[in-house]
Amino acid sequence: MATVKFKVLNRRRIFNDFLKIDEAEVQFERFDGTETGPVRRLCMMRGDAVVAVVHDVENAQVLLVRQFRLPTVEKGDGWPLELVAGMLSAGEDPEDAMRREIEEEIGYSVSHLEPIGTVFASPGGSDERLFMYYAAVCPADKRSDGGGLAEEHEDIALEHLPIKDLEAFLDSGETLDAKTYVGLSWFLRRKCS
């Protein structure tokens, strides 16, 4: 595909808290070669994150987590089943962040991570980019209870999904977040075939 030109005419932060929202006025070249007039766009500046498919090799399970997620309460039960994930701190190496998140959330120490890929979570409205990994663990790697960080008000429960049930789980229609669906689908295709 040919490179399409664009211009950011102006940009300003309109909300600055845990989530940050920028408002911008942009102009871009259409695929037919014409140019748009100024167009308003909003972008949630979430930052980068890490996510892992954690595989308990000895017990033939994928380790997942549940925690309260406010955005899901009106269209779900508020406690979605997810892969282990977390935000990158400024300047933090993604692999180091992934190891930290696995230990904080489920209490496992991970020595080797296999990169799966990098994806945008929702590019229509957010800059969040996800560094995805595969992590093989065994019961001997369990170092703590996990459960998240009290200072971040986390209360995370560990759940075990037997690999023999993975395909049926993905076909069940349970509403999953995108990173979990992508990661489990990758695992099913790459590690179970």
Secondary structure, DSSP 8 states (H G I E B T S, - for coil): -----EEEEEEEEEEESSSEEEEEEEEEB-TTS-B---EEEEEE---EEEEEEEEETTTTEEEEEE---GGGTTTS-S--EE-EEEE--TT--HHHHHHHHHHHHH-B--S-EEEEEEEES-TTTB--EEEEEEEEE-GGGB-S-----GGGT---EEEEEEGGGHHHHHHTT----HHHHHHHHHHHHHT--
